[in-house]
Amino acid sequence: MNHTPEADRSLPLLPPIRHDGLSGGCSGGMSRTPPILEHLEALPKARQVRPGAWVACCPAHEDTTPSLPWSTSGDKVLVKCQAGCETEAVVAALGMKMSDLFAPKTSMINGASPASSPAATLHYDYRDEDGHLLFQVERRHGKAFRQRRPDGRGGWVYNLDGVRRVLYRLPELLAADPSETVYVVEGERDADNLARLGLVATTNPAGANKWRDDYSESLRGRDVVVFPDNDAPGQKHAEHVARALQGIASTVRVVLLPGLSHKGDVSDYLADGGTVEELRVIVRDWPRPRRRSRSPVASWSWPASSPSACPGHGRATSRPAR
Ligand SMILES: [Zn+2]
């Protein structure tokens, strides 16, 4: 998922948000938090204004001064654009349905487990070639990210001063068959989701716009596919990565997944019923760089059918029927 430096700065590092007793109710892997919350919290300039109340830029109109407040009440989310957008338009711009304003009805069979609640904090390990832990990215609910490194005494230091930065899942990347395509995504969760499906996947720490030239060396000679997040920062990031890999990777292709909603990514594609077999077909059929071309990078142009990438012009696109 997209987490821009701007979002990192604007999101306060507060304790995990509790949505009025909704958090923690997990059963069978289903969250009882209204599904739209995560999408609202990912909007530009999203910030918490008081417990249970947030504001962000409205995705349904050109909005630079956050004018979309929302709050939780019981099992539902109350959202109202101050500029007058219909709530239906706001929900559609997020690629969601009105029912996503409500927590799904799930039975509490096994009781709440803090470890599986949406408020849980996740840690992603970044390791060197030999598998030694260099640092971690910590993800809290609400997509607040921060980075930390071992202090050598069993604790953590919350900065990466002097720490070598590497690509996520570097040991797995280096151990994989060099003929395997490497998928570069935006976010550790996406890389893990692809790895679970047997693909070689990686990402860079700190999200969009944070690719470093020395990361490219780890992809020397590889066939690389970049899956951008479906928003303007995601596309810009993908193009930057592809350019950085010119002359280093064997081939680079920026591949757009069909049917993504605004800000959607490969995890959304999979969650929405997409399969790894379909991913392989899409990638197989995506144009390869032409031999005569001096550039190893293919397919810069975003298909005309691509959903709008501008946050101010977000419009819902429904997935093609499967
Ligand atoms: Zn609006």
Boltz pocket constraint, residues with backbone or C-beta under 6 A from the ligand:
constraints:
  - pocket:
      binder: B
      contacts: [[A, 58], [A, 59], [A, 60], [A, 61], [A, 63], [A, 67], [A, 81], [A, 82], [A, 83], [A, 84], [A, 85]]
      max_distance: 6.0
